[in-house]
Amino acid sequence: MSTPSAEAPPSGDVIHLLIQQHGQIRDLFLTVVASAGPRRREAFEELMRLLAVHETAEQEIVHPLARRSLPGGEGIVEDRLAEEHEAETMLAELDGMDPDDARFLPLLEELRKNVLTHARAEERYEFVRLRAEFSDAQRKGLAAAVRAAQAVAPTHPHPGVERPAENLLAGPFLALADRVRDLIRKAME
């Protein structure tokens, strides 16, 4: 299975890129629910990877920018970080669970609701304001920064590592460990 592209077209800005990924995440939730057996595990792993790299890049690039640049940015970002921590905790629990476990789909549904609510809050309270605050050229530059952060981000959830400093210190090691873990899993299939 191919991983959905974490990149927007070269002309896209950071807001376009992140909203596009929100759409991919919504679609992947549906794919996981509609699948069964090994295909469900595969679809879930794809969803988990996209959520992990997406959130890491937001935590390293977008949230610090919003915190510094937007009126009320501190509160907006703290709310998003709390939501992200809760989602990462649920995602980590799902990662350790067999997709055929009777608890898997109910927990996935709870995660889906939380993630979609979180995405709407980002789009409404953070992204709209960032779009107004920064020029087209700046937003395109930020998209490149987000793509670079996603290229080296962890591929599994790590609850408790939502702050930029934590991501920058622990992120490279976690990303390497995650990517090795992914290769081992794939080799054992």
N, CA and C atoms as a LAMMPS dump frame, in Angstrom:
ITEM: TIMESTEP
0
ITEM: NUMBER OF ATOMS
567
ITEM: BOX BOUNDS ff ff ff
-5.0000000000000000e+02 5.0000000000000000e+02
-5.0000000000000000e+02 5.0000000000000000e+02
-5.0000000000000000e+02 5.0000000000000000e+02
ITEM: ATOMS id mol type element x y z
1 1 1 N 0.859 -1.175 0
2 1 2 C 0 0 0
3 1 3 C 0.895 1.225 0
4 2 1 N 0.53 2.204 -0.744
5 2 2 C 1.315 3.433 -0.762
6 2 3 C 0.808 4.376 0.312
7 3 1 N 1.75 5.121 0.863
8 3 2 C 1.401 6.11 1.877
9 3 3 C 0.876 7.337 1.174
10 4 1 N -0.182 7.971 1.696
11 4 2 C -0.679 9.17 1.039
12 4 3 C 0.396 10.242 1.072
13 5 1 N 0.429 11.002 0.038
14 5 2 C 1.42 12.059 -0.056
15 5 3 C 1.221 13.077 1.04
16 6 1 N 2.292 13.397 1.729
17 6 2 C 2.24 14.424 2.763
18 6 3 C 2.574 15.78 2.146
19 7 1 N 2.668 15.824 0.835
20 7 2 C 3.046 17.062 0.177
21 7 3 C 1.878 17.65 -0.606
22 8 1 N 1.824 18.964 -0.587
23 8 2 C 0.878 19.674 -1.437
24 8 3 C 1.597 19.987 -2.737
25 9 1 N 0.856 20.349 -3.763
26 9 2 C 1.525 20.774 -4.987
27 9 3 C 2.495 21.915 -4.673
28 10 1 N 3.575 22.049 -5.448
29 10 2 C 4.578 23.072 -5.173
30 10 3 C 3.984 24.476 -5
31 11 1 N 2.853 24.772 -5.649
32 11 2 C 2.263 26.098 -5.538
33 11 3 C 1.503 26.28 -4.224
34 12 1 N 1.253 25.171 -3.468
35 12 2 C 0.462 25.243 -2.251
36 12 3 C 1.194 25.93 -1.12
37 13 1 N 0.431 26.598 -0.301
38 13 2 C 1.022 27.202 0.888
39 13 3 C 0.813 26.283 2.077
40 14 1 N 1.324 26.672 3.229
41 14 2 C 1.272 25.824 4.411
42 14 3 C -0.165 25.526 4.826
43 15 1 N -1.058 26.476 4.697
44 15 2 C -2.452 26.254 5.086
45 15 3 C -3.084 25.223 4.153
46 16 1 N -2.845 25.371 2.858
47 16 2 C -3.354 24.404 1.882
48 16 3 C -2.815 23.012 2.195
49 17 1 N -1.528 22.908 2.455
50 17 2 C -0.895 21.627 2.755
51 17 3 C -1.553 20.962 3.963
52 18 1 N -1.714 21.706 5.048
53 18 2 C -2.265 21.128 6.273
54 18 3 C -3.743 20.755 6.12
55 19 1 N -4.506 21.589 5.442
56 19 2 C -5.92 21.268 5.22
57 19 3 C -6.048 20.06 4.294
58 20 1 N -5.186 19.959 3.301
59 20 2 C -5.175 18.784 2.425
60 20 3 C -4.901 17.527 3.252
61 21 1 N -3.96 17.599 4.167
62 21 2 C -3.659 16.447 5.012
63 21 3 C -4.825 16.127 5.947
64 22 1 N -5.533 17.139 6.434
65 22 2 C -6.729 16.877 7.244
66 22 3 C -7.722 16.038 6.437
67 23 1 N -7.871 16.348 5.161
68 23 2 C -8.761 15.561 4.294
69 23 3 C -8.276 14.127 4.129
70 24 1 N -6.966 13.96 3.957
71 24 2 C -6.404 12.61 3.834
72 24 3 C -6.638 11.817 5.12
73 25 1 N -6.499 12.47 6.254
74 25 2 C -6.716 11.816 7.547
75 25 3 C -8.174 11.375 7.669
76 26 1 N -9.111 12.264 7.303
77 26 2 C -10.538 11.892 7.327
78 26 3 C -10.792 10.66 6.465
79 27 1 N -10.227 10.651 5.266
80 27 2 C -10.414 9.524 4.35
81 27 3 C -9.806 8.236 4.904
82 28 1 N -8.642 8.341 5.532
83 28 2 C -7.994 7.146 6.074
84 28 3 C -8.779 6.546 7.236
85 29 1 N -9.414 7.38 8.05
86 29 2 C -10.276 6.837 9.107
87 29 3 C -11.362 5.959 8.479
88 30 1 N -11.979 6.45 7.4
89 30 2 C -13.026 5.681 6.729
90 30 3 C -12.476 4.375 6.155
91 31 1 N -11.282 4.429 5.596
92 31 2 C -10.651 3.239 5.026
93 31 3 C -10.388 2.199 6.109
94 32 1 N -9.901 2.628 7.261
95 32 2 C -9.628 1.685 8.351
96 32 3 C -10.915 0.989 8.772
97 33 1 N -11.982 1.767 8.968
98 33 2 C -13.255 1.206 9.418
99 33 3 C -13.824 0.244 8.37
100 34 1 N -13.68 0.57 7.103
101 34 2 C -14.257 -0.25 6.033
102 34 3 C -13.432 -1.499 5.729
103 35 1 N -12.238 -1.587 6.281
104 35 2 C -11.344 -2.712 6.004
105 35 3 C -11.457 -3.77 7.09
106 36 1 N -10.842 -4.922 6.816
107 36 2 C -10.808 -6.005 7.8
108 36 3 C -9.474 -6.733 7.69
109 37 1 N -9.14 -7.455 8.745
110 37 2 C -7.939 -8.288 8.743
111 37 3 C -6.671 -7.511 8.488
112 38 1 N -5.755 -8.103 7.692
113 38 2 C -4.466 -7.448 7.436
114 38 3 C -4.619 -6.082 6.752
115 39 1 N -5.635 -5.934 5.941
116 39 2 C -5.861 -4.649 5.254
117 39 3 C -6.194 -3.559 6.264
118 40 1 N -6.94 -3.902 7.32
119 40 2 C -7.25 -2.909 8.363
120 40 3 C -5.964 -2.478 9.065
121 41 1 N -5.089 -3.425 9.383
122 41 2 C -3.815 -3.087 10.044
123 41 3 C -3.007 -2.173 9.141
124 42 1 N -2.937 -2.516 7.862
125 42 2 C -2.183 -1.723 6.891
126 42 3 C -2.741 -0.296 6.801
127 43 1 N -4.05 -0.176 6.705
128 43 2 C -4.684 1.141 6.615
129 43 3 C -4.481 1.928 7.909
130 44 1 N -4.559 1.24 9.046
131 44 2 C -4.337 1.921 10.321
132 44 3 C -2.899 2.427 10.418
133 45 1 N -1.941 1.621 9.988
134 45 2 C -0.541 2.055 10.042
135 45 3 C -0.311 3.272 9.151
136 46 1 N -0.977 3.312 8.023
137 46 2 C -0.891 4.468 7.128
138 46 3 C -1.476 5.709 7.817
139 47 1 N -2.63 5.546 8.452
140 47 2 C -3.258 6.64 9.202
141 47 3 C -2.344 7.104 10.327
142 48 1 N -1.8 6.172 11.078
143 48 2 C -0.938 6.505 12.207
144 48 3 C 0.298 7.286 11.744
145 49 1 N 0.916 6.837 10.656
146 49 2 C 2.096 7.543 10.127
147 49 3 C 1.751 8.972 9.737
148 50 1 N 0.629 9.141 9.032
149 50 2 C 0.261 10.487 8.601
150 50 3 C -0.059 11.371 9.805
151 51 1 N -0.808 10.842 10.772
152 51 2 C -1.103 11.633 11.969
153 51 3 C 0.181 12.016 12.71
154 52 1 N 1.09 11.075 12.849
155 52 2 C 2.324 11.337 13.598
156 52 3 C 3.175 12.412 12.918
157 53 1 N 3.389 12.306 11.62
158 53 2 C 4.249 13.297 10.952
159 53 3 C 3.54 14.643 10.845
160 54 1 N 2.239 14.624 10.63
161 54 2 C 1.451 15.855 10.529
162 54 3 C 1.51 16.629 11.84
163 55 1 N 1.221 15.957 12.941
164 55 2 C 1.209 16.637 14.237
165 55 3 C 2.591 17.106 14.646
166 56 1 N 3.615 16.311 14.368
167 56 2 C 4.983 16.723 14.711
168 56 3 C 5.346 18.017 13.992
169 57 1 N 5.045 18.097 12.716
170 57 2 C 5.366 19.307 11.955
171 57 3 C 4.582 20.512 12.47
172 58 1 N 3.328 20.307 12.812
173 58 2 C 2.556 21.421 13.388
174 58 3 C 3.189 21.872 14.702
175 59 1 N 3.599 20.906 15.52
176 59 2 C 4.176 21.236 16.82
177 59 3 C 5.523 21.94 16.693
178 60 1 N 6.279 21.623 15.664
179 60 2 C 7.597 22.229 15.484
180 60 3 C 7.553 23.55 14.726
181 61 1 N 6.63 23.692 13.784
182 61 2 C 6.627 24.855 12.886
183 61 3 C 5.413 25.756 13.11
184 62 1 N 4.23 25.213 13.004
185 62 2 C 3.002 26.017 12.956
186 62 3 C 2.619 26.57 14.319
187 63 1 N 2.568 25.71 15.325
188 63 2 C 2.136 26.187 16.644
189 63 3 C 3.07 27.26 17.226
190 64 1 N 4.399 27.097 17.155
191 64 2 C 5.254 28.178 17.67
192 64 3 C 5.029 29.504 16.939
193 65 1 N 4.788 29.428 15.644
194 65 2 C 4.514 30.624 14.853
195 65 3 C 3.204 31.276 15.305
196 66 1 N 2.182 30.471 15.494
197 66 2 C 0.891 30.988 15.957
198 66 3 C 1.016 31.582 17.352
199 67 1 N 1.754 30.915 18.209
200 67 2 C 1.947 31.399 19.585
201 67 3 C 2.57 32.799 19.589
202 68 1 N 3.574 33.005 18.727
203 68 2 C 4.292 34.284 18.664
204 68 3 C 3.544 35.365 17.893
205 69 1 N 2.817 34.977 16.866
206 69 2 C 2.306 35.951 15.898
207 69 3 C 0.848 36.333 16.05
208 70 1 N 0.054 35.491 16.65
209 70 2 C -1.387 35.749 16.683
210 70 3 C -1.824 36.337 18.015
211 71 1 N -2.736 37.309 17.978
212 71 2 C -3.328 37.77 19.233
213 71 3 C -4.041 36.577 19.897
214 72 1 N -3.746 36.335 21.154
215 72 2 C -4.328 35.192 21.845
216 72 3 C -3.695 33.872 21.44
217 73 1 N -2.575 33.935 20.741
218 73 2 C -1.921 32.74 20.225
219 73 3 C -1.542 31.733 21.3
220 74 1 N -1.14 32.219 22.45
221 74 2 C -0.754 31.321 23.551
222 74 3 C -1.903 30.385 23.915
223 75 1 N -3.082 30.936 24.101
224 75 2 C -4.243 30.124 24.467
225 75 3 C -4.67 29.188 23.353
226 76 1 N -4.641 29.683 22.128
227 76 2 C -5.005 28.855 20.971
228 76 3 C -4.097 27.633 20.903
229 77 1 N -2.8 27.857 21.03
230 77 2 C -1.832 26.766 20.909
231 77 3 C -1.942 25.803 22.091
232 78 1 N -2.11 26.323 23.291
233 78 2 C -2.238 25.426 24.451
234 78 3 C -3.44 24.501 24.3
235 79 1 N -4.543 25.032 23.799
236 79 2 C -5.73 24.189 23.562
237 79 3 C -5.423 23.103 22.539
238 80 1 N -4.733 23.459 21.439
239 80 2 C -4.418 22.474 20.408
240 80 3 C -3.461 21.417 20.954
241 81 1 N -2.464 21.828 21.74
242 81 2 C -1.511 20.864 22.29
243 81 3 C -2.193 19.87 23.225
244 82 1 N -3.147 20.342 24.01
245 82 2 C -3.889 19.436 24.9
246 82 3 C -4.672 18.417 24.071
247 83 1 N -5.297 18.877 22.993
248 83 2 C -6.036 17.965 22.105
249 83 3 C -5.087 16.944 21.466
250 84 1 N -3.921 17.414 21.038
251 84 2 C -2.953 16.539 20.393
252 84 3 C -2.426 15.492 21.368
253 85 1 N -2.196 15.885 22.617
254 85 2 C -1.722 14.932 23.615
255 85 3 C -2.76 13.818 23.825
256 86 1 N -4.015 14.204 23.947
257 86 2 C -5.084 13.212 24.128
258 86 3 C -5.153 12.264 22.933
259 87 1 N -5.067 12.82 21.726
260 87 2 C -5.116 11.982 20.515
261 87 3 C -3.909 11.055 20.438
262 88 1 N -2.732 11.55 20.77
263 88 2 C -1.533 10.714 20.708
264 88 3 C -1.61 9.578 21.718
265 89 1 N -2.203 9.828 22.87
266 89 2 C -2.367 8.78 23.876
267 89 3 C -3.286 7.68 23.346
268 90 1 N -4.408 8.065 22.739
269 90 2 C -5.326 7.07 22.167
270 90 3 C -4.668 6.338 20.999
271 91 1 N -3.947 7.071 20.163
272 91 2 C -3.288 6.47 19.005
273 91 3 C -2.235 5.451 19.455
274 92 1 N -1.492 5.775 20.514
275 92 2 C -0.49 4.842 21.036
276 92 3 C -1.167 3.571 21.548
277 93 1 N -2.318 3.717 22.194
278 93 2 C -3.055 2.546 22.672
279 93 3 C -3.506 1.691 21.48
280 94 1 N -4.023 2.333 20.45
281 94 2 C -4.452 1.602 19.252
282 94 3 C -3.278 0.922 18.557
283 95 1 N -2.119 1.568 18.555
284 95 2 C -0.933 1.015 17.901
285 95 3 C -0.55 -0.32 18.523
286 96 1 N -0.765 -0.461 19.827
287 96 2 C -0.415 -1.705 20.498
288 96 3 C -1.52 -2.747 20.488
289 97 1 N -2.609 -2.459 19.809
290 97 2 C -3.786 -3.32 19.838
291 97 3 C -3.94 -4.057 18.504
292 98 1 N -4.47 -5.253 18.576
293 98 2 C -4.816 -6.002 17.368
294 98 3 C -6.07 -5.354 16.77
295 99 1 N -6.073 -5.031 15.469
296 99 2 C -7.249 -4.413 14.863
297 99 3 C -8.52 -5.265 14.938
298 100 1 N -8.37 -6.562 15.226
299 100 2 C -9.537 -7.429 15.381
300 100 3 C -10.054 -7.448 16.819
301 101 1 N -9.334 -6.803 17.725
302 101 2 C -9.766 -6.71 19.121
303 101 3 C -11.107 -5.974 19.164
304 102 1 N -12.012 -6.435 19.989
305 102 2 C -13.35 -5.827 20.079
306 102 3 C -13.293 -4.371 20.526
307 103 1 N -12.225 -3.966 21.193
308 103 2 C -12.094 -2.575 21.657
309 103 3 C -11.533 -1.642 20.585
310 104 1 N -10.98 -2.204 19.513
311 104 2 C -10.282 -1.394 18.511
312 104 3 C -11.203 -0.373 17.833
313 105 1 N -12.281 -0.826 17.231
314 105 2 C -13.153 0.098 16.486
315 105 3 C -13.811 1.154 17.371
316 106 1 N -14.299 0.825 18.577
317 106 2 C -14.849 1.896 19.429
318 106 3 C -13.797 2.948 19.806
319 107 1 N -12.577 2.518 20.112
320 107 2 C -11.52 3.48 20.439
321 107 3 C -11.131 4.28 19.2
322 108 1 N -11.091 3.626 18.042
323 108 2 C -10.796 4.328 16.796
324 108 3 C -11.859 5.393 16.525
325 109 1 N -13.123 5.078 16.783
326 109 2 C -14.205 6.045 16.573
327 109 3 C -14.054 7.239 17.51
328 110 1 N -13.68 6.986 18.743
329 110 2 C -13.442 8.087 19.689
330 110 3 C -12.272 8.953 19.207
331 111 1 N -11.215 8.302 18.753
332 111 2 C -10.065 9.036 18.209
333 111 3 C -10.49 9.856 16.999
334 112 1 N -11.27 9.254 16.106
335 112 2 C -11.719 9.957 14.899
336 112 3 C -12.473 11.236 15.271
337 113 1 N -13.399 11.131 16.196
338 113 2 C -14.164 12.316 16.611
339 113 3 C -13.241 13.385 17.184
340 114 1 N -12.308 12.976 18.036
341 114 2 C -11.377 13.94 18.633
342 114 3 C -10.484 14.591 17.583
343 115 1 N -9.972 13.797 16.663
344 115 2 C -9.068 14.321 15.635
345 115 3 C -9.813 15.273 14.702
346 116 1 N -11.015 14.921 14.304
347 116 2 C -11.766 15.795 13.401
348 116 3 C -12.186 17.09 14.096
349 117 1 N -12.531 17.012 15.368
350 117 2 C -12.846 18.23 16.136
351 117 3 C -11.601 19.1 16.248
352 118 1 N -10.478 18.477 16.515
353 118 2 C -9.194 19.183 16.603
354 118 3 C -8.856 19.865 15.27
355 119 1 N -9.033 19.146 14.171
356 119 2 C -8.724 19.71 12.854
357 119 3 C -9.604 20.93 12.564
358 120 1 N -10.895 20.833 12.899
359 120 2 C -11.792 21.984 12.691
360 120 3 C -11.346 23.169 13.539
361 121 1 N -10.92 22.927 14.762
362 121 2 C -10.454 24.017 15.627
363 121 3 C -9.184 24.652 15.054
364 122 1 N -8.278 23.836 14.56
365 122 2 C -7.065 24.394 13.939
366 122 3 C -7.429 25.261 12.744
367 123 1 N -8.287 24.728 11.889
368 123 2 C -8.658 25.46 10.682
369 123 3 C -9.361 26.768 11.028
370 124 1 N -10.199 26.754 12.037
371 124 2 C -10.993 27.93 12.389
372 124 3 C -10.22 28.965 13.206
373 125 1 N -9.472 28.516 14.194
374 125 2 C -8.841 29.448 15.127
375 125 3 C -7.376 29.742 14.839
376 126 1 N -6.721 28.835 14.144
377 126 2 C -5.294 29.012 13.906
378 126 3 C -5.004 29.298 12.438
379 127 1 N -5.454 28.435 11.543
380 127 2 C -5.077 28.551 10.138
381 127 3 C -5.627 29.809 9.483
382 128 1 N -6.882 30.131 9.734
383 128 2 C -7.485 31.321 9.126
384 128 3 C -6.687 32.561 9.521
385 129 1 N -6.312 32.637 10.773
386 129 2 C -5.571 33.804 11.249
387 129 3 C -4.146 33.831 10.706
388 130 1 N -3.523 32.667 10.58
389 130 2 C -2.18 32.627 10.003
390 130 3 C -2.216 33.046 8.535
391 131 1 N -3.255 32.62 7.819
392 131 2 C -3.394 33.012 6.417
393 131 3 C -3.452 34.541 6.295
394 132 1 N -4.169 35.181 7.19
395 132 2 C -4.303 36.638 7.153
396 132 3 C -3.013 37.335 7.584
397 133 1 N -2.25 36.7 8.429
398 133 2 C -1.056 37.31 9.02
399 133 3 C 0.167 37.262 8.106
400 134 1 N 0.242 36.232 7.239
401 134 2 C 1.448 36.02 6.448
402 134 3 C 1.167 36.095 4.953
403 135 1 N 2.155 36.556 4.217
404 135 2 C 2.019 36.707 2.762
405 135 3 C 2.025 35.339 2.084
406 136 1 N 1.637 35.34 0.796
407 136 2 C 1.664 34.109 0.014
408 136 3 C 3.064 33.503 0.012
409 137 1 N 4.067 34.323 -0.203
410 137 2 C 5.45 33.831 -0.253
411 137 3 C 5.867 33.247 1.101
412 138 1 N 5.487 33.89 2.177
413 138 2 C 5.824 33.365 3.502
414 138 3 C 5.139 32.023 3.752
415 139 1 N 3.89 31.932 3.343
416 139 2 C 3.153 30.673 3.552
417 139 3 C 3.731 29.547 2.691
418 140 1 N 4.206 29.873 1.513
419 140 2 C 4.857 28.854 0.682
420 140 3 C 6.163 28.395 1.329
421 141 1 N 6.904 29.332 1.89
422 141 2 C 8.132 28.974 2.608
423 141 3 C 7.845 28.104 3.82
424 142 1 N 6.768 28.415 4.507
425 142 2 C 6.374 27.602 5.666
426 142 3 C 5.967 26.192 5.242
427 143 1 N 5.353 26.065 4.073
428 143 2 C 5 24.73 3.566
429 143 3 C 6.265 23.905 3.355
430 144 1 N 7.31 24.533 2.835
431 144 2 C 8.574 23.813 2.64
432 144 3 C 9.15 23.385 3.991
433 145 1 N 9.043 24.245 4.995
434 145 2 C 9.534 23.908 6.334
435 145 3 C 8.737 22.754 6.929
436 146 1 N 7.424 22.765 6.734
437 146 2 C 6.581 21.681 7.244
438 146 3 C 6.926 20.372 6.549
439 147 1 N 7.101 20.396 5.242
440 147 2 C 7.467 19.168 4.515
441 147 3 C 8.816 18.629 4.997
442 148 1 N 9.764 19.518 5.261
443 148 2 C 11.076 19.086 5.756
444 148 3 C 10.937 18.454 7.142
445 149 1 N 10.141 19.064 7.993
446 149 2 C 9.924 18.505 9.341
447 149 3 C 9.246 17.141 9.244
448 150 1 N 8.3 16.995 8.339
449 150 2 C 7.597 15.721 8.19
450 150 3 C 8.521 14.624 7.66
451 151 1 N 9.497 14.999 6.858
452 151 2 C 10.407 14.008 6.281
453 151 3 C 11.257 13.317 7.344
454 152 1 N 11.475 13.978 8.486
455 152 2 C 12.315 13.4 9.537
456 152 3 C 11.541 13.172 10.837
457 153 1 N 10.22 13.249 10.772
458 153 2 C 9.386 13.115 11.969
459 153 3 C 9.199 11.654 12.359
460 154 1 N 8.931 11.416 13.643
461 154 2 C 8.569 10.058 14.074
462 154 3 C 7.316 9.578 13.333
463 155 1 N 7.214 8.276 13.159
464 155 2 C 6.081 7.706 12.419
465 155 3 C 5.062 7.022 13.337
466 156 1 N 5.289 7.117 14.636
467 156 2 C 4.38 6.562 15.641
468 156 3 C 4.126 7.652 16.678
469 157 1 N 3.024 7.538 17.411
470 157 2 C 2.728 8.549 18.431
471 157 3 C 3.681 8.425 19.621
472 158 1 N 4.01 9.57 20.192
473 158 2 C 4.84 9.624 21.394
474 158 3 C 4.217 10.642 22.341
475 159 1 N 3.169 10.219 23.068
476 159 2 C 2.508 11.142 23.992
477 159 3 C 3.514 11.739 24.971
478 160 1 N 3.364 13.034 25.195
479 160 2 C 4.265 13.728 26.101
480 160 3 C 5.39 14.453 25.388
481 161 1 N 5.459 14.306 24.066
482 161 2 C 6.498 14.985 23.277
483 161 3 C 5.809 15.924 22.296
484 162 1 N 4.962 16.836 22.829
485 162 2 C 4.209 17.731 21.957
486 162 3 C 4.806 19.135 21.846
487 163 1 N 5.722 19.481 22.702
488 163 2 C 6.297 20.828 22.699
489 163 3 C 7.463 20.893 21.716
490 164 1 N 7.697 22.059 21.104
491 164 2 C 8.771 22.165 20.103
492 164 3 C 10.138 21.721 20.628
493 165 1 N 10.505 22.134 21.836
494 165 2 C 11.819 21.761 22.37
495 165 3 C 11.926 20.244 22.533
496 166 1 N 10.859 19.617 23.024
497 166 2 C 10.85 18.16 23.193
498 166 3 C 10.959 17.472 21.837
499 167 1 N 10.22 17.98 20.852
500 167 2 C 10.265 17.415 19.508
501 167 3 C 11.659 17.532 18.908
502 168 1 N 12.264 18.691 19.065
503 168 2 C 13.577 18.903 18.458
504 168 3 C 14.656 18.073 19.135
505 169 1 N 14.548 17.872 20.45
506 169 2 C 15.549 17.071 21.156
507 169 3 C 15.333 15.573 20.952
508 170 1 N 14.116 15.114 21.181
509 170 2 C 13.835 13.68 21.129
510 170 3 C 13.42 13.206 19.744
511 171 1 N 12.869 14.1 18.945
512 171 2 C 12.302 13.723 17.654
513 171 3 C 13.202 12.915 16.746
514 172 1 N 14.456 13.356 16.51
515 172 2 C 15.317 12.587 15.6
516 172 3 C 15.556 11.151 16.077
517 173 1 N 15.739 10.96 17.371
518 173 2 C 15.962 9.617 17.902
519 173 3 C 14.693 8.776 17.807
520 174 1 N 13.558 9.388 18.138
521 174 2 C 12.28 8.679 18.045
522 174 3 C 11.975 8.322 16.593
523 175 1 N 12.256 9.251 15.685
524 175 2 C 11.998 9.002 14.264
525 175 3 C 12.836 7.83 13.762
526 176 1 N 14.107 7.811 14.134
527 176 2 C 14.977 6.712 13.712
528 176 3 C 14.468 5.385 14.276
529 177 1 N 14.134 5.373 15.55
530 177 2 C 13.614 4.145 16.172
531 177 3 C 12.314 3.706 15.498
532 178 1 N 11.422 4.656 15.236
533 178 2 C 10.154 4.327 14.579
534 178 3 C 10.374 3.76 13.19
535 179 1 N 11.254 4.362 12.432
536 179 2 C 11.466 3.924 11.056
537 179 3 C 12.128 2.535 11.003
538 180 1 N 13.017 2.258 11.969
539 180 2 C 13.596 0.92 12.061
540 180 3 C 12.502 -0.075 12.44
541 181 1 N 11.66 0.286 13.406
542 181 2 C 10.54 -0.565 13.812
543 181 3 C 9.619 -0.855 12.621
544 182 1 N 9.34 0.171 11.819
545 182 2 C 8.499 -0.012 10.641
546 182 3 C 9.133 -0.991 9.658
547 183 1 N 10.439 -0.868 9.441
548 183 2 C 11.136 -1.777 8.524
549 183 3 C 11.109 -3.227 9.026
550 184 1 N 11.281 -3.389 10.33
551 184 2 C 11.234 -4.735 10.905
552 184 3 C 9.846 -5.33 10.742
553 185 1 N 8.81 -4.539 11.047
554 185 2 C 7.432 -5.025 10.882
555 185 3 C 7.165 -5.452 9.446
556 186 1 N 7.609 -4.609 8.524
557 186 2 C 7.366 -4.897 7.101
558 186 3 C 8.112 -6.168 6.683
559 187 1 N 9.334 -6.353 7.176
560 187 2 C 10.128 -7.527 6.814
561 187 3 C 9.52 -8.808 7.369
562 188 1 N 8.781 -8.702 8.461
563 188 2 C 8.193 -9.882 9.096
564 188 3 C 6.831 -10.24 8.519
565 189 1 N 6.289 -9.411 7.644
566 189 2 C 4.956 -9.681 7.052
567 189 3 C 5.026 -10.825 6.074
